[in-house]
Amino acid sequence: MQHRDIDQVRSFADIQPGPLPLTTRRERLERWAEVLDQTSNRRLNTLGEIEHASPAERPLMRAANSPLTVAFDDPVLQAAGLRSDRLGDALTFFDISEDDAHYIMCSCLHGQTTSARAAAARVRNLDRLHWLLPATALLGIIGTPLLLTFLG
């Protein structure tokens, strides 16, 4: 085997840069949303009532043709470390909570199927929800006494 520097190799080979690694949570989530958007009109199966599964069952949950299947079918996400289309692997890889997964793809919120476009929008909204819920709670804590003062 001969060792050559990159400039020597470029003289006889077409070198294309590979995809950038998905190193942050935001990059992994955005890639998932992009892959979902590529088939935006596709109907995807939701996961059946995540909140009712036992803690031991939840990591193993999956559904054929689900938002998780779309993610796992993507070679970029697989290369970045997504191990399967099971809920537990998705929670770990995308660094999302069970509540986040419930919001994205649970049948109790979205019925038996959801559009890929809607799932992509929910994936993108995750970071917005993380500040919205505490802000709403704070508003309730502050606003309730004020409201009672004005009405009382």
Secondary structure, DSSP 8 states (H G I E B T S, - for coil): -----HHHHHTTS----------SHHHHHHHHHHHHHTTTT-EEE-BS-GGGS-TTTGGG---TTSHHHHHHT-HHHHHHT---SSHHHHHHHHT--HHHHHHHHBHHHH-SEEEHHHHHHHHHHHHHHHHHHHHHHHHHHHHHHHHHHHH-
